[in-house]
């Protein structure tokens, strides 16, 4: 094996550092001109990338090369793998990957009142978290105000209660939205929570063009897996397309949708199903945007993804690598995207909540670490690590801290972040990545035969496939063919829960109801009524819904009032039950 070395200056704000970096070069086989050009392009992009001020050496002091290549190059290499930051992005979304910038450590947090969650955010930011991720409670997720009869007993239980702009102001009090990326896990009423967020940014004097973050907003996966929709599928897709159009015009740095496989996997799907169903949802959003008349390159770069990292370590890494490749091929070859940013799939990962156990909950720390490591080796762009107590309750402060420290251990102590796509070239890894792509393509063809994503939802196709996969998995567990440590094997006698649990006081609901009463007493009801009427007019006239919804948010119309006004025009939807 021969080696080629070169020197380059690495720019930093206050200094220039020169680092000698080596790249493993092929000994046999002469790289063709196309390969040489791609390699030279990667070298140039890497050399221009500001690298972290960190020692990229092993614990023993050995030099670690940023990238390794196979000893023999053939025509399939560029088509299937290529270089990091280049089509088809199998080896990573950026040229320098974690040598340049670590993934965003974005812990999912939210509970009780906006005041309590605001305190938790400041705690996490103080201890090294680099992005915020908002968990909303069930009434908010379903579009109900805290004082709605259907919200009784659920306010603040599984996330933070937000019913109005007043709550959103409190949630981000003392947090500069112009300097931090914020992710929001909200789907059915996502456009309303986005309007609240926009209104707070305006109050802070932050230009919408500088806002960074992600809105989940993936309504298709709600019908497929999570079941938190409000309006029928067709009307919901109209709302999402309005939001994509608005953000592409007004918020160029903001990811207006995070297409979410996480919940598909949590519902019981296989890895291949998660991959296929998530990407086909993404293709549907692209198609609706194009049908609206939007240039695909104007909005596709701001579509992001959200995947689950489960416990089959190598399968998960292969899934992430295949996802980038499939997306790149489709966007370039089918949808005609010309901007490489449209081809580049970027994704957030959360470790698998469904794998956590109430029995021996400390084991969940190790489970989460393995899953987080798989996400990093798969090239995730941001990451949430679950806390050990999340199968029992919302995380305590200590459990959340351990989860964050797990990411920091991977980033700074394992050496994993020093090498780009270190498992590339493994016979097992490349075969599994190819197999993932093939399985996904088979699903795409079948969904096309049904008539597309919405037709497949209405036919309960996705739901049946996931239910069957979940049933087969549970059969294997029940038969002892698959072990869950501490549950069906290696269990301890008299296992008792001996970790502290976060308790949500009933006072949370009472305080939120009182806060809503005070809001309704002091706001201008005439302005609210006009704003709600404007929303209904936009629903009927097929004009972009975002503008009147933002006006309604700024008049302090509540989440539930906006949803009720829209239900009067759009109606609701009940799915067909499948067994």
RAWO-V438350 format. One record per helix or strand of 3 or more residues. SS is the DSSP state (h for helix, s for strand). FROM is the first residue (numbers start at 0). TO is the last residue. Records with the same first field share a line. If there is no record, write none. Layout:
SS->FROM-TO ; FROM-TO
This chain:
s->1-10 ; 15-24 ; 131-135 ; 181-184 ; 212-214 ; 256-259 ; 302-308 ; 346-350 ; 381-383
h->32-47 ; 74-79 ; 96-98 ; 113-125 ; 137-141 ; 148-150 ; 164-170 ; 189-203 ; 207-209 ; 218-225 ; 232-249 ; 261-265 ; 270-290 ; 295-301 ; 312-332 ; 339-342 ; 352-354 ; 362-376 ; 396-412 ; 415-417 ; 426-449 ; 452-457 ; 460-477 ; 506-521 ; 524-540 ; 544-553 ; 558-569
